[in-house]
Amino acid sequence: MRSRWYHPPTLHTASSGEKKAGWLELFYDLVFVAAFIRLGDGLAQHWSLEGFVAFSAVFVPIWLAWIGFSYYANRFTIDDFTHRALVFGQMFAVGAMAIYAPDVLNGRPERFALSFAVAQAVVAGLYFRAWKHHEARDYSVYWGGVFAFGAVLWAVSVLCPPQVAYLLWAIAIGGILSSPIGRRSRTLEERYPIDHEHLSERFGLLTLIVLGESFVKVISNISPEMADMHVLGQAALTRSSPARSGGSTSTTWRAHGSSRRGSPRCSGSSPTSPRSSASRPLAWR
């Protein structure tokens, strides 16, 4: 029986059988959705070409952090305490990236870069575990080296001025993005086929969570306007009802109008007029 505290990862390929996303992966996605929303809030405050470029420079690393772990989870099956501790460590690093993302838009990228370096180092550590236990060692060495190289560059960028730091970011990101199309990567993929069904499920779940959280964000932002529309609609309904008494109609419009322009008066009517105010049109003056 395997220990829940520590056991070797098991290689998973397309021929290994069905694999479903676990609870840890779902919770992992929620952390990234929060990071995306936080990043979107920062873009809303810097709506310009320069702000969009900075937004892209921050979004891509967050996205690559999700990609790095998701592909590892697709390749290896493991659920012990050590694995969970490493994954939660990367979650905290991603949370720090979300917190410090606005700093990048304001020209202070150091803490964001350090957070992403930690996130990449965790993925490299996960591959190192697989290499240590002789599970697809060539695959583990290749991708562990890719993420370790990126982690080193991002960590070094913390000590560099912003111009040099951004250059190191570009080199590190370019190395990760170009790695899947290399000859070595294609050879490893043929040797260890990807479980595309599990990977499609992971992308689909993340997309659904992002859409759901975006919907909640939109609703929460428009709720005050919706409340005002409800008041206006109720007032309009009261105004258009001819069966109501003149006193109730006049009172409703006086109360609604006084909250906007003070105490309104109606032309052609007086408090002592014997005629019903409902029989005369209302003209604000």
Order of alpha helices (4+ residues) and beta strands (2+ residues): beta-alpha-alpha-beta-alpha-alpha-alpha-alpha-alpha-alpha-alpha
